Amino acid sequence: MKSLDVKQTALLESLGLTNDFSNATDDELVEIEDRVCDELMLRGIDETGDGVNDYGALCESIIDALPE
């Protein structure tokens, strides 16, 4: 499992989510994925609509760090 950096941790905390994936339940992990995906879709798409902005890249990095 990838460890989270300061920005990833801060984003999760701002959403009221745990950043301790190793002790998270399956339900908590699903909630993290759902909430971060929602953030990506709402605020993470660039102005052209063709890619992600910096916030979206941060969201993607958190999703990538989630355990399988």
N, C-alpha and C positions, 0 to 999 in steps of 0.2 A: 504494500500500500504506500502511495506517495504521501509525504508529509506536506502539510499546508503551510503557506507562507503568511506573512502578516496581513496582506491585503485580502487573501482568501478567508482567513479567520475573521477579520473585521466585517466582511460582507455577511458571513454566516451569523455572526453575533448581531448585526443590525437587523437581520430577519428573525431573530429570536430562535435560531437553530443551533444545535450542538456542533462543535467542531471536532469532537472526539469520536471519529468513525469506528475505532476499535471496540468501543463499548456501546455503540448505538444498536438498537434493536432493528429488525428488518423494517418495521413500521416507521421508525425514525428515519432510516435511510431513504425509504420511499418518499417521505415528506420532504426531506432535503432535496431530493432530485426533482420532485414536483415544483417546489417553491422556487428553486434556482432556475429551472426551465421556464417558469412563468416570468421571472425577472428578465431572463434572456430575451424572451419574446416581446415583453413590454418595453424594455429600456435598452436592450443590447444590440439592436439592429442599427446599422449605420444609416446615414441620411439617404443613400441611394437605394437602400433596401436589398442590396446584393451581398452583403456580408455583415460582419459584426464590428461594433465599435470597441473601445477599450474595455468598457463595462461588460459587454458581451463576451469578450475574450476571457475576462476574469470568471464569468459564470461558466463558460466552457471548461476552464481549467479546474474548477471545483467538481463539475460533473465527471471529468476524466479521473479525478482523484478518488471518487467513490469506489468502494470495494465492489467487485463483481457479484 
